[in-house]
Amino acid sequence: MTKDVIALTPTMPDVRTLLAGLYAGGPDLRVRTAADGAVVQLCAPDGSTLVSIEAPILIHTPGEPARLLGATVPATPVWWTEARATTAVPEAGQLAGSFAGRLATVLNGTTWPPEAATTDVIPLTTDTTATPANAHPAIDVLTDTTAVVLQDRPVIPMTSWLSDALRTAITSDRALHIVTPNTARLTLPTRNALGGHPHRWVVQDPHDGYYDGLSGAVLHWQNGTFAPTRTASGTTPVAQAFTNTTDTGDRLLILALRTRHPADEQLILGRALETTWRHLTGTPPAGWSTAEPVNLPWSPRQLTDLARRRAPQPTSLIAIGHPDRPALATIRIARTPAGVEEDITLSLGYGEYEPPPLEAIPSLAEALTTTNHGLTSMLTSLRHATRDLTIPPHITPPPTPIALTLGPDTVHDIGTHHAQHPPLNLTPTQLGPASRPALHYPLGDGTTDQTWTTLKHLTRHLRTGA
């Protein structure tokens, strides 16, 4: 049975309903709070944590439960109450199912996965004295070097649980290893969070045992961590399952934007992203949040307020689009000596017979550089990948550059004449006033890898600017 069980209800679980759910283990179990009251834990009599329940969140974003759960779920708005059971106690998964089932029954909701739901009282028969009393609710195995999280969802989102597990691993100088079946996929925020050593996506495979879902390296458990397997010659084999791919014709249009703004009280962040989203889809983002599921209606002012409260610490956010056009952005906002900077990556999914709107990129570049969006640069690229924006545990080709756009301040810093005359068969389009122009460099249409060479020569030229 799954360790994660989610109750989806049309109304918010009140205290009485939550208590009814917490009674799933009978009167002998204890209840305590964690994370400043944001998490309620169902515990054994000796204090060992059995089930951790996150505070209910209201999901306004259309299609968000279906995006992450991959099943028929209620329409939004819906209350999402997530319970996570420890793997150290066999009854814990059943307790989580009984908790969620009771909430769904009382509030006329549903559970995910449906088969986990019950309203039975689950007696605790396992000896829990060897179970850590204050274990992290999302970490299943903790060694001196590695925090291991087991996940069996079809889609692995960057939930607040997982984000906190990553933070715990980093602050304790450990790697985070997420272990999943070979049928699981990652969301883009989760993939970005695991974007470098020592963190790993560990995929269970019936043939090779385990392999890295992002690199394909065959892995084995050694000295308290998942490490690459070495052959007699010292090389690491690549799992066969990692190379088994089929080109569906799906593609992602990826835009990597950087903006810089003066740090003043009138600043509203997120406008460059909203302009880009409207230009390419006809609508603004549907919602935003600090984690998945994305639960808040899109509001540049509210995300600005959050970033201002967190400053000088950086803020990482997620924005999501409407279900009819898969689109997701990750945003990092940081206070720097130069001002307030946004680092944004927007990905939009297109099917085999949905041509990405490449013809709209030049006019988008003009809109971003000739209005007060603070754009410093934008790299546009095209990638063969799944339309739904998830990452399967298979090899995927790198993106192919389409265009590079430089904002007026960047062009000025490089030197306008130098930036306008790269030593290539490449003529940039001037945007804005001639006295302080922005420049847009078209690189290709995504059909050839040669554009990587062109981009490499261009960036080398720009770095040696006057």
C-alpha positions as a LaTeX table, in Angstrom:
\begin{tabular}{lrrr}
\hline
Residue & $x$ (\AA) & $y$ (\AA) & $z$ (\AA) \\
\hline
Met1 & 0.00 & 0.00 & 0.00 \\
Thr2 & 1.20 & 3.50 & $-0.78$ \\
Lys3 & 2.70 & 5.61 & 1.97 \\
Asp4 & 1.11 & 8.83 & 0.71 \\
Val5 & $-2.67$ & 9.13 & 0.91 \\
Ile6 & $-4.55$ & 12.30 & $-0.04$ \\
Ala7 & $-8.10$ & 13.31 & 0.89 \\
Leu8 & $-9.77$ & 15.62 & $-1.66$ \\
Thr9 & $-12.85$ & 17.28 & $-0.21$ \\
Pro10 & $-15.22$ & 20.06 & $-1.32$ \\
Thr11 & $-15.09$ & 21.70 & 2.11 \\
Met12 & $-12.28$ & 22.32 & 4.57 \\
Pro13 & $-11.85$ & 19.60 & 7.20 \\
Asp14 & $-12.79$ & 21.17 & 10.54 \\
Val15 & $-11.35$ & 20.21 & 13.91 \\
Arg16 & $-14.09$ & 17.65 & 14.61 \\
Thr17 & $-13.53$ & 15.90 & 11.25 \\
Leu18 & $-9.77$ & 15.88 & 11.73 \\
Leu19 & $-10.20$ & 14.34 & 15.17 \\
Ala20 & $-12.44$ & 11.65 & 13.71 \\
Gly21 & $-9.72$ & 10.87 & 11.19 \\
Leu22 & $-7.00$ & 10.83 & 13.84 \\
Tyr23 & $-9.03$ & 8.25 & 15.78 \\
Ala24 & $-8.22$ & 5.75 & 13.02 \\
Gly25 & $-5.78$ & 3.97 & 15.34 \\
Gly26 & $-8.05$ & 3.84 & 18.35 \\
Pro27 & $-7.73$ & 5.64 & 21.70 \\
Asp28 & $-4.21$ & 4.39 & 22.53 \\
Leu29 & $-2.37$ & 6.45 & 19.93 \\
Arg30 & $-1.06$ & 9.92 & 20.65 \\
Val31 & $-1.26$ & 13.16 & 18.65 \\
Arg32 & 1.30 & 15.95 & 18.48 \\
Thr33 & 2.09 & 18.89 & 16.23 \\
Ala34 & 5.26 & 19.76 & 14.33 \\
Ala35 & 6.55 & 22.50 & 12.00 \\
Asp36 & 5.00 & 25.24 & 14.14 \\
Gly37 & 1.60 & 23.56 & 14.00 \\
Ala38 & 1.52 & 23.04 & 10.21 \\
Val39 & 1.85 & 19.26 & 10.62 \\
Val40 & $-0.15$ & 16.95 & 12.88 \\
Gln41 & 1.41 & 13.59 & 13.72 \\
Leu42 & $-0.27$ & 10.38 & 14.80 \\
Cys43 & 2.15 & 8.61 & 17.13 \\
Ala44 & 2.57 & 5.30 & 18.92 \\
Pro45 & 2.31 & 5.30 & 22.74 \\
Asp46 & 6.13 & 5.53 & 22.95 \\
Gly47 & 6.17 & 8.65 & 20.75 \\
Ser48 & 7.23 & 7.03 & 17.47 \\
Thr49 & 5.74 & 8.83 & 14.47 \\
Leu50 & 3.29 & 6.73 & 12.45 \\
Val51 & 1.49 & 9.21 & 10.18 \\
Ser52 & 2.20 & 12.88 & 9.49 \\
Ile53 & $-0.66$ & 15.02 & 8.19 \\
Glu54 & $-0.09$ & 18.37 & 6.55 \\
Ala55 & $-2.51$ & 21.24 & 7.07 \\
Pro56 & $-5.27$ & 21.23 & 4.41 \\
Ile57 & $-4.68$ & 23.55 & 1.44 \\
Leu58 & $-7.29$ & 24.94 & $-0.90$ \\
Ile59 & $-6.45$ & 24.27 & $-4.57$ \\
His60 & $-7.84$ & 26.98 & $-6.84$ \\
Thr61 & $-5.74$ & 26.14 & $-9.90$ \\
Pro62 & $-7.79$ & 24.35 & $-12.61$ \\
Gly63 & $-6.53$ & 20.87 & $-13.43$ \\
Glu64 & $-3.86$ & 20.82 & $-10.74$ \\
Pro65 & $-5.01$ & 17.67 & $-8.87$ \\
Ala66 & $-5.32$ & 15.76 & $-12.15$ \\
Arg67 & $-1.86$ & 16.94 & $-13.29$ \\
Leu68 & $-0.18$ & 15.50 & $-10.21$ \\
Leu69 & $-2.33$ & 12.47 & $-9.41$ \\
Gly70 & $-2.93$ & 11.21 & $-12.93$ \\
Ala71 & $-6.47$ & 10.08 & $-12.17$ \\
Thr72 & $-10.07$ & 11.26 & $-12.21$ \\
Val73 & $-10.29$ & 13.69 & $-9.32$ \\
Pro74 & $-12.76$ & 16.39 & $-8.27$ \\
Ala75 & $-12.79$ & 19.72 & $-10.05$ \\
Thr76 & $-11.23$ & 22.72 & $-8.37$ \\
Pro77 & $-11.59$ & 24.41 & $-5.99$ \\
Val78 & $-10.91$ & 21.44 & $-3.72$ \\
Trp79 & $-9.30$ & 20.97 & $-0.32$ \\
Trp80 & $-6.14$ & 18.80 & $-0.41$ \\
Thr81 & $-5.20$ & 17.06 & 2.85 \\
Glu82 & $-2.11$ & 14.88 & 2.57 \\
Ala83 & $-1.07$ & 12.11 & 4.96 \\
Arg84 & 2.33 & 10.43 & 4.82 \\
Ala85 & 2.96 & 7.15 & 6.63 \\
Thr86 & 6.31 & 5.91 & 7.87 \\
Thr87 & 7.69 & 2.79 & 6.19 \\
Ala88 & 9.14 & 1.54 & 9.48 \\
Val89 & 5.75 & 0.34 & 10.80 \\
Pro90 & 3.56 & $-1.96$ & 8.63 \\
Glu91 & 0.28 & $-0.59$ & 10.00 \\
Ala92 & 1.19 & 3.04 & 9.28 \\
Gly93 & 0.08 & 2.92 & 5.64 \\
Gln94 & $-3.29$ & 1.52 & 6.67 \\
Leu95 & $-3.63$ & 4.24 & 9.31 \\
Ala96 & $-3.01$ & 6.92 & 6.67 \\
Gly97 & $-5.68$ & 5.29 & 4.46 \\
Ser98 & $-8.15$ & 5.18 & 7.32 \\
Phe99 & $-7.48$ & 8.83 & 8.21 \\
Ala100 & $-8.05$ & 9.98 & 4.61 \\
Gly101 & $-11.03$ & 7.66 & 4.14 \\
Arg102 & $-12.76$ & 9.08 & 7.21 \\
Leu103 & $-12.28$ & 12.65 & 5.98 \\
Ala104 & $-13.63$ & 11.76 & 2.53 \\
Thr105 & $-16.62$ & 9.92 & 4.00 \\
Val106 & $-17.65$ & 12.73 & 6.35 \\
Leu107 & $-17.08$ & 15.52 & 3.82 \\
Asn108 & $-18.36$ & 13.71 & 0.70 \\
Gly109 & $-14.96$ & 13.73 & $-0.95$ \\
Thr110 & $-12.59$ & 11.22 & $-2.54$ \\
Thr111 & $-9.16$ & 9.83 & $-1.78$ \\
Trp112 & $-6.03$ & 9.15 & $-3.76$ \\
Pro113 & $-5.28$ & 6.38 & $-4.36$ \\
Pro114 & $-8.90$ & 5.19 & $-4.15$ \\
Glu115 & $-7.98$ & 1.69 & $-2.98$ \\
Ala116 & $-6.17$ & 3.06 & 0.08 \\
Ala117 & $-9.33$ & 4.47 & 1.65 \\
Thr118 & $-11.01$ & 2.76 & 4.58 \\
Thr119 & $-12.82$ & 3.80 & 7.73 \\
Asp120 & $-11.65$ & 0.84 & 9.81 \\
Val121 & $-9.88$ & 1.23 & 13.12 \\
Ile122 & $-6.33$ & $-0.05$ & 12.56 \\
Pro123 & $-4.86$ & $-1.60$ & 15.72 \\
Leu124 & $-1.14$ & $-1.13$ & 16.28 \\
Thr125 & 0.51 & $-4.51$ & 16.83 \\
Thr126 & 4.12 & $-3.75$ & 15.77 \\
Asp127 & 6.77 & $-3.03$ & 18.39 \\
Thr128 & 7.79 & 0.57 & 17.68 \\
Thr129 & 10.44 & 1.00 & 20.36 \\
Ala130 & 13.22 & 0.85 & 17.73 \\
Thr131 & 11.58 & 3.53 & 15.55 \\
Pro132 & 12.99 & 7.07 & 15.88 \\
Ala133 & 10.50 & 9.25 & 17.73 \\
Asn134 & 11.32 & 12.49 & 15.89 \\
Ala135 & 12.13 & 11.23 & 12.38 \\
His136 & 11.55 & 13.63 & 9.49 \\
Pro137 & 8.10 & 12.87 & 8.03 \\
Ala138 & 9.40 & 12.66 & 4.44 \\
Ile139 & 12.69 & 10.84 & 5.00 \\
Asp140 & 12.56 & 7.04 & 5.07 \\
Val141 & 16.25 & 6.22 & 5.56 \\
Leu142 & 18.85 & 8.54 & 7.05 \\
Thr143 & 22.54 & 7.68 & 6.97 \\
Asp144 & 25.64 & 9.74 & 7.63 \\
Thr145 & 25.78 & 10.82 & 3.99 \\
Thr146 & 22.31 & 10.39 & 2.50 \\
Ala147 & 18.62 & 11.09 & 3.12 \\
Val148 & 16.51 & 8.56 & 1.21 \\
Val149 & 12.88 & 9.26 & 0.30 \\
Leu150 & 10.70 & 6.46 & $-1.09$ \\
Gln151 & 7.94 & 7.56 & $-3.47$ \\
Asp152 & 5.43 & 5.48 & $-5.41$ \\
Arg153 & 3.27 & 8.18 & $-6.96$ \\
Pro154 & 2.87 & 8.23 & $-10.75$ \\
Val155 & 4.16 & 11.81 & $-10.74$ \\
Ile156 & 6.67 & 13.04 & $-8.15$ \\
Pro157 & 5.96 & 16.72 & $-7.39$ \\
Met158 & 8.10 & 19.11 & $-5.38$ \\
Thr159 & 5.73 & 19.08 & $-2.42$ \\
Ser160 & 6.39 & 21.00 & 0.77 \\
Trp161 & 7.33 & 17.61 & 2.30 \\
Leu162 & 9.96 & 16.97 & $-0.34$ \\
Ser163 & 11.21 & 20.54 & $-0.33$ \\
Asp164 & 11.74 & 20.35 & 3.42 \\
Ala165 & 13.50 & 16.98 & 3.07 \\
Leu166 & 15.87 & 18.54 & 0.51 \\
Arg167 & 16.51 & 21.49 & 2.82 \\
Thr168 & 17.19 & 19.10 & 5.71 \\
Ala169 & 19.62 & 17.09 & 3.59 \\
Ile170 & 21.51 & 20.16 & 2.39 \\
Thr171 & 21.82 & 21.78 & 5.82 \\
Ser172 & 23.14 & 18.51 & 7.28 \\
Asp173 & 25.62 & 18.07 & 4.39 \\
Arg174 & 23.80 & 15.03 & 2.99 \\
Ala175 & 22.61 & 13.96 & $-0.44$ \\
Leu176 & 18.90 & 13.55 & $-1.15$ \\
His177 & 18.06 & 10.34 & $-3.04$ \\
Ile178 & 14.46 & 9.87 & $-4.22$ \\
Val179 & 13.66 & 6.21 & $-4.93$ \\
Thr180 & 10.75 & 5.45 & $-7.28$ \\
Pro181 & 9.41 & 2.64 & $-9.48$ \\
Asn182 & 10.38 & 2.76 & $-13.17$ \\
Thr183 & 6.86 & 3.95 & $-14.04$ \\
Ala184 & 7.22 & 7.23 & $-12.11$ \\
Arg185 & 7.92 & 10.61 & $-13.66$ \\
Leu186 & 9.22 & 13.84 & $-12.14$ \\
Thr187 & 7.70 & 17.29 & $-12.43$ \\
Leu188 & 10.02 & 20.00 & $-13.70$ \\
Pro189 & 10.46 & 21.58 & $-10.23$ \\
Thr190 & 11.49 & 18.20 & $-8.79$ \\
Arg191 & 13.85 & 17.56 & $-11.67$ \\
Asn192 & 15.43 & 21.00 & $-11.17$ \\
Ala193 & 15.86 & 20.34 & $-7.45$ \\
Leu194 & 17.81 & 17.16 & $-8.25$ \\
Gly195 & 19.85 & 18.90 & $-10.89$ \\
Gly196 & 23.30 & 18.09 & $-9.62$ \\
His197 & 25.56 & 15.88 & $-7.58$ \\
Pro198 & 25.16 & 14.56 & $-4.92$ \\
His199 & 21.34 & 14.41 & $-5.24$ \\
Arg200 & 19.85 & 11.56 & $-7.28$ \\
Trp201 & 16.68 & 10.14 & $-8.74$ \\
Val202 & 17.06 & 6.40 & $-8.03$ \\
Val203 & 14.85 & 4.26 & $-10.29$ \\
Gln204 & 14.02 & 0.66 & $-9.43$ \\
Asp205 & 14.53 & $-1.58$ & $-12.46$ \\
Pro206 & 13.84 & $-5.35$ & $-12.70$ \\
His207 & 16.89 & $-5.86$ & $-14.94$ \\
Asp208 & 19.59 & $-3.60$ & $-13.51$ \\
Gly209 & 18.33 & $-3.24$ & $-9.94$ \\
Tyr210 & 18.70 & 0.53 & $-9.65$ \\
Tyr211 & 19.78 & 3.29 & $-12.00$ \\
Asp212 & 19.95 & 7.07 & $-12.00$ \\
Gly213 & 16.83 & 8.37 & $-13.73$ \\
Leu214 & 18.64 & 11.49 & $-15.01$ \\
Ser215 & 21.97 & 10.04 & $-16.15$ \\
Gly216 & 21.19 & 6.34 & $-16.66$ \\
Ala217 & 24.12 & 5.18 & $-14.50$ \\
Val218 & 23.54 & 1.78 & $-12.90$ \\
Leu219 & 23.56 & 2.17 & $-9.10$ \\
His220 & 23.94 & $-0.02$ & $-6.04$ \\
Trp221 & 23.62 & 0.54 & $-2.30$ \\
Gln222 & 27.06 & 0.90 & $-0.76$ \\
Asn223 & 28.19 & 2.38 & 2.55 \\
Gly224 & 24.87 & 4.06 & 3.24 \\
Thr225 & 24.25 & 5.63 & $-0.17$ \\
Phe226 & 23.39 & 4.83 & $-3.79$ \\
Ala227 & 26.66 & 4.86 & $-5.73$ \\
Pro228 & 27.52 & 4.13 & $-9.39$ \\
Thr229 & 28.38 & 0.53 & $-10.19$ \\
Arg230 & 31.89 & 0.09 & $-11.60$ \\
Thr231 & 32.97 & $-2.52$ & $-14.13$ \\
Ala232 & 36.37 & $-4.22$ & $-14.05$ \\
Ser233 & 37.69 & $-1.45$ & $-16.31$ \\
Gly234 & 36.41 & 1.23 & $-13.95$ \\
Thr235 & 33.51 & 2.46 & $-16.12$ \\
Thr236 & 29.87 & 2.80 & $-15.07$ \\
Pro237 & 27.33 & 0.98 & $-17.28$ \\
Val238 & 24.17 & 2.71 & $-18.46$ \\
Ala239 & 20.89 & 0.91 & $-17.75$ \\
Gln240 & 19.22 & $-0.48$ & $-20.82$ \\
Ala241 & 15.85 & 0.86 & $-19.66$ \\
Phe242 & 17.30 & 4.39 & $-19.72$ \\
Thr243 & 18.02 & 4.15 & $-23.46$ \\
Asn244 & 14.63 & 2.67 & $-24.43$ \\
Thr245 & 12.85 & 5.72 & $-25.80$ \\
Thr246 & 10.23 & 6.47 & $-28.44$ \\
Asp247 & 9.91 & 9.85 & $-30.13$ \\
Thr248 & 6.25 & 10.82 & $-29.83$ \\
Gly249 & 6.67 & 14.09 & $-31.70$ \\
Asp250 & 5.97 & 16.09 & $-28.52$ \\
Arg251 & 8.11 & 19.18 & $-27.95$ \\
Leu252 & 8.78 & 21.78 & $-25.29$ \\
Leu253 & 9.31 & 25.45 & $-25.98$ \\
Ile254 & 11.65 & 26.70 & $-23.25$ \\
Leu255 & 12.34 & 30.33 & $-22.43$ \\
Ala256 & 15.02 & 31.23 & $-19.89$ \\
Leu257 & 14.57 & 34.87 & $-18.86$ \\
Arg258 & 16.57 & 37.06 & $-16.52$ \\
Thr259 & 15.34 & 40.42 & $-15.31$ \\
Arg260 & 16.79 & 43.11 & $-13.05$ \\
His261 & 14.84 & 45.86 & $-11.28$ \\
Pro262 & 15.64 & 48.72 & $-8.92$ \\
Ala263 & 14.76 & 47.76 & $-5.35$ \\
Asp264 & 12.02 & 50.26 & $-4.58$ \\
Glu265 & 8.64 & 50.11 & $-2.89$ \\
Gln266 & 6.73 & 50.39 & $-6.19$ \\
Leu267 & 8.30 & 47.25 & $-7.67$ \\
Ile268 & 5.90 & 44.52 & $-8.79$ \\
Leu269 & 7.56 & 41.25 & $-9.81$ \\
Gly270 & 6.20 & 38.62 & $-12.19$ \\
Arg271 & 5.18 & 41.03 & $-14.95$ \\
Ala272 & 7.78 & 39.83 & $-17.44$ \\
Leu273 & 6.58 & 36.28 & $-16.91$ \\
Glu274 & 2.94 & 37.30 & $-17.30$ \\
Thr275 & 3.69 & 39.20 & $-20.51$ \\
Thr276 & 5.50 & 36.17 & $-21.91$ \\
Trp277 & 2.68 & 33.82 & $-20.90$ \\
Arg278 & $-0.01$ & 36.02 & $-22.46$ \\
His279 & 2.01 & 36.48 & $-25.64$ \\
Leu280 & 2.45 & 32.74 & $-26.18$ \\
Thr281 & $-0.84$ & 31.34 & $-24.84$ \\
Gly282 & $-3.34$ & 34.20 & $-24.83$ \\
Thr283 & $-3.89$ & 33.94 & $-21.06$ \\
Pro284 & $-1.94$ & 34.78 & $-17.90$ \\
Pro285 & $-0.65$ & 32.04 & $-15.58$ \\
Ala286 & $-3.41$ & 30.22 & $-13.75$ \\
Gly287 & $-1.71$ & 29.96 & $-10.38$ \\
Trp288 & 1.45 & 30.21 & $-8.32$ \\
Ser289 & 2.90 & 28.73 & $-5.14$ \\
Thr290 & 6.12 & 27.92 & $-3.31$ \\
Ala291 & 5.56 & 24.17 & $-3.80$ \\
Glu292 & 3.37 & 21.66 & $-5.60$ \\
Pro293 & 0.42 & 21.38 & $-5.78$ \\
Val294 & 0.17 & 24.97 & $-7.02$ \\
Asn295 & $-2.75$ & 26.34 & $-5.07$ \\
Leu296 & $-2.95$ & 30.16 & $-5.30$ \\
Pro297 & $-4.59$ & 32.19 & $-8.09$ \\
Trp298 & $-2.02$ & 34.14 & $-10.12$ \\
Ser299 & $-1.14$ & 37.45 & $-8.46$ \\
Pro300 & 2.07 & 39.38 & $-9.17$ \\
Arg301 & 1.42 & 41.61 & $-6.18$ \\
Gln302 & 1.09 & 38.70 & $-3.75$ \\
Leu303 & 4.24 & 36.96 & $-4.98$ \\
Thr304 & 6.08 & 40.29 & $-4.72$ \\
Asp305 & 4.90 & 40.68 & $-1.13$ \\
Leu306 & 6.18 & 37.21 & $-0.31$ \\
Ala307 & 9.58 & 37.88 & $-1.86$ \\
Arg308 & 9.82 & 41.20 & 0.00 \\
Arg309 & 9.04 & 39.53 & 3.35 \\
Arg310 & 11.70 & 36.88 & 2.74 \\
Ala311 & 14.41 & 39.28 & 1.58 \\
Pro312 & 17.38 & 39.28 & 1.77 \\
Gln313 & 16.93 & 35.50 & 1.49 \\
Pro314 & 16.06 & 34.34 & $-2.05$ \\
Thr315 & 12.57 & 33.10 & $-2.90$ \\
Ser316 & 11.79 & 30.16 & $-5.21$ \\
Leu317 & 8.32 & 29.94 & $-6.77$ \\
Ile318 & 6.32 & 27.89 & $-9.25$ \\
Ala319 & 3.72 & 29.16 & $-11.72$ \\
Ile320 & 1.35 & 26.93 & $-13.68$ \\
Gly321 & $-0.88$ & 27.41 & $-16.72$ \\
His322 & $-4.35$ & 26.29 & $-17.70$ \\
Pro323 & $-4.86$ & 22.59 & $-18.52$ \\
Asp324 & $-5.49$ & 23.12 & $-22.23$ \\
Arg325 & $-1.92$ & 24.39 & $-22.74$ \\
Pro326 & 0.60 & 22.70 & $-20.47$ \\
Ala327 & 2.91 & 25.42 & $-19.16$ \\
Leu328 & 5.02 & 25.69 & $-16.02$ \\
Ala329 & 7.58 & 28.19 & $-14.82$ \\
Thr330 & 10.13 & 28.11 & $-12.05$ \\
Ile331 & 11.12 & 31.50 & $-10.63$ \\
Arg332 & 13.99 & 32.46 & $-8.35$ \\
Ile333 & 13.92 & 35.97 & $-6.92$ \\
Ala334 & 17.07 & 37.32 & $-5.28$ \\
Arg335 & 18.20 & 40.63 & $-3.80$ \\
Thr336 & 21.63 & 41.49 & $-5.19$ \\
Pro337 & 23.88 & 44.57 & $-5.15$ \\
Ala338 & 22.50 & 45.40 & $-8.62$ \\
Gly339 & 18.86 & 45.34 & $-7.47$ \\
Val340 & 16.16 & 42.66 & $-7.47$ \\
Glu341 & 16.76 & 39.88 & $-9.99$ \\
Glu342 & 14.36 & 37.27 & $-11.39$ \\
Asp343 & 15.69 & 34.05 & $-12.90$ \\
Ile344 & 12.76 & 32.46 & $-14.78$ \\
Thr345 & 12.46 & 29.29 & $-16.84$ \\
Leu346 & 9.13 & 28.86 & $-18.64$ \\
Ser347 & 8.35 & 25.55 & $-20.39$ \\
Leu348 & 5.33 & 25.06 & $-22.69$ \\
Gly349 & 4.26 & 21.66 & $-24.03$ \\
Tyr350 & 3.12 & 20.94 & $-27.59$ \\
Gly351 & 1.91 & 17.71 & $-29.18$ \\
Glu352 & 3.03 & 16.22 & $-32.49$ \\
Tyr353 & 0.46 & 18.21 & $-34.46$ \\
Glu354 & 0.73 & 21.44 & $-32.42$ \\
Pro355 & 3.50 & 23.60 & $-33.90$ \\
Pro356 & 5.19 & 25.73 & $-31.23$ \\
Pro357 & 4.66 & 29.47 & $-31.90$ \\
Leu358 & 8.23 & 30.24 & $-32.99$ \\
Glu359 & 6.98 & 33.08 & $-35.14$ \\
Ala360 & 5.86 & 34.88 & $-31.97$ \\
Ile361 & 9.34 & 34.99 & $-30.38$ \\
Pro362 & 10.63 & 38.15 & $-32.17$ \\
Ser363 & 7.55 & 40.18 & $-31.20$ \\
Leu364 & 7.79 & 38.80 & $-27.65$ \\
Ala365 & 11.42 & 39.92 & $-27.50$ \\
Glu366 & 10.33 & 43.40 & $-28.57$ \\
Ala367 & 7.55 & 43.51 & $-25.98$ \\
Leu368 & 9.93 & 42.52 & $-23.19$ \\
Thr369 & 12.73 & 44.90 & $-24.13$ \\
Thr370 & 10.84 & 48.03 & $-25.12$ \\
Thr371 & 8.61 & 48.18 & $-22.06$ \\
Asn372 & 9.55 & 48.40 & $-18.41$ \\
His373 & 10.18 & 44.70 & $-17.74$ \\
Gly374 & 13.87 & 44.94 & $-16.87$ \\
Leu375 & 14.87 & 42.11 & $-19.21$ \\
Thr376 & 18.62 & 41.47 & $-19.26$ \\
Ser377 & 18.56 & 38.31 & $-21.40$ \\
Met378 & 16.28 & 35.61 & $-22.82$ \\
Leu379 & 17.38 & 32.32 & $-24.38$ \\
Thr380 & 14.68 & 30.51 & $-26.34$ \\
Ser381 & 15.09 & 26.82 & $-27.18$ \\
Leu382 & 13.12 & 23.82 & $-28.40$ \\
Arg383 & 13.33 & 20.30 & $-26.99$ \\
His384 & 11.88 & 16.89 & $-27.84$ \\
Ala385 & 10.09 & 15.96 & $-24.62$ \\
Thr386 & 6.65 & 15.01 & $-23.34$ \\
Arg387 & 3.83 & 17.50 & $-23.81$ \\
Asp388 & 2.69 & 17.11 & $-20.19$ \\
Leu389 & 6.02 & 18.57 & $-18.95$ \\
Thr390 & 6.93 & 15.52 & $-16.86$ \\
Ile391 & 10.34 & 13.85 & $-16.91$ \\
Pro392 & 10.42 & 10.07 & $-17.54$ \\
Pro393 & 13.41 & 7.96 & $-16.43$ \\
His394 & 14.74 & 7.81 & $-19.99$ \\
Ile395 & 17.34 & 9.66 & $-21.98$ \\
Thr396 & 16.10 & 12.91 & $-23.49$ \\
Pro397 & 17.93 & 15.00 & $-26.10$ \\
Pro398 & 19.22 & 18.43 & $-25.08$ \\
Pro399 & 17.27 & 21.53 & $-26.13$ \\
Thr400 & 18.17 & 23.26 & $-29.39$ \\
Pro401 & 18.67 & 27.05 & $-29.23$ \\
Ile402 & 16.23 & 29.14 & $-31.25$ \\
Ala403 & 17.12 & 32.72 & $-30.35$ \\
Leu404 & 19.02 & 34.90 & $-27.90$ \\
Thr405 & 17.70 & 38.27 & $-26.78$ \\
Leu406 & 19.76 & 40.84 & $-24.88$ \\
Gly407 & 18.15 & 43.72 & $-23.01$ \\
Pro408 & 19.35 & 47.32 & $-23.49$ \\
Asp409 & 21.41 & 47.42 & $-20.29$ \\
Thr410 & 23.19 & 44.20 & $-21.28$ \\
Val411 & 23.93 & 45.52 & $-24.77$ \\
His412 & 25.24 & 48.77 & $-23.28$ \\
Asp413 & 27.53 & 46.89 & $-20.88$ \\
Ile414 & 28.92 & 44.76 & $-23.73$ \\
Gly415 & 29.28 & 47.70 & $-26.09$ \\
Thr416 & 26.60 & 48.41 & $-28.67$ \\
His417 & 28.83 & 48.33 & $-31.76$ \\
His418 & 30.57 & 45.15 & $-30.59$ \\
Ala419 & 27.25 & 43.40 & $-29.82$ \\
Gln420 & 25.79 & 44.40 & $-33.19$ \\
His421 & 28.66 & 42.89 & $-35.19$ \\
Pro422 & 29.36 & 39.29 & $-34.23$ \\
Pro423 & 31.93 & 37.53 & $-36.48$ \\
Leu424 & 29.27 & 35.20 & $-37.83$ \\
Asn425 & 26.71 & 34.99 & $-40.59$ \\
Leu426 & 24.31 & 36.40 & $-38.05$ \\
Thr427 & 22.57 & 39.78 & $-38.06$ \\
Pro428 & 20.76 & 40.78 & $-34.87$ \\
Thr429 & 17.49 & 42.67 & $-34.95$ \\
Gln430 & 17.65 & 46.03 & $-33.18$ \\
Leu431 & 14.81 & 46.63 & $-30.75$ \\
Gly432 & 13.98 & 49.97 & $-29.19$ \\
Pro433 & 15.73 & 53.33 & $-29.65$ \\
Ala434 & 19.02 & 53.42 & $-31.53$ \\
Ser435 & 20.61 & 55.35 & $-28.66$ \\
Arg436 & 20.19 & 52.39 & $-26.29$ \\
Pro437 & 18.95 & 49.37 & $-28.24$ \\
Ala438 & 18.17 & 45.81 & $-27.26$ \\
Leu439 & 19.27 & 43.07 & $-29.66$ \\
His440 & 17.56 & 39.87 & $-30.79$ \\
Tyr441 & 19.72 & 37.17 & $-32.40$ \\
Pro442 & 17.78 & 34.51 & $-34.40$ \\
Leu443 & 19.71 & 31.24 & $-34.26$ \\
Gly444 & 17.55 & 28.66 & $-36.04$ \\
Asp445 & 14.25 & 26.80 & $-36.13$ \\
Gly446 & 15.16 & 23.90 & $-33.84$ \\
Thr447 & 15.80 & 21.38 & $-36.61$ \\
Thr448 & 19.61 & 21.23 & $-36.37$ \\
Asp449 & 22.15 & 20.93 & $-33.56$ \\
Gln450 & 24.43 & 23.32 & $-35.44$ \\
Thr451 & 22.81 & 26.20 & $-33.58$ \\
Trp452 & 24.70 & 25.13 & $-30.44$ \\
Thr453 & 27.94 & 25.94 & $-32.26$ \\
Thr454 & 26.51 & 29.27 & $-33.39$ \\
Leu455 & 25.43 & 30.12 & $-29.85$ \\
Lys456 & 28.83 & 29.13 & $-28.48$ \\
His457 & 30.65 & 31.45 & $-30.91$ \\
Leu458 & 28.17 & 34.25 & $-30.26$ \\
Thr459 & 28.46 & 34.09 & $-26.46$ \\
Arg460 & 32.26 & 33.94 & $-26.74$ \\
His461 & 32.18 & 37.10 & $-28.87$ \\
Leu462 & 29.83 & 38.86 & $-26.46$ \\
Arg463 & 31.97 & 38.02 & $-23.43$ \\
Thr464 & 34.92 & 39.81 & $-25.04$ \\
Gly465 & 32.93 & 43.00 & $-25.52$ \\
Ala466 & 34.40 & 46.43 & $-25.25$ \\
\hline
\end{tabular}
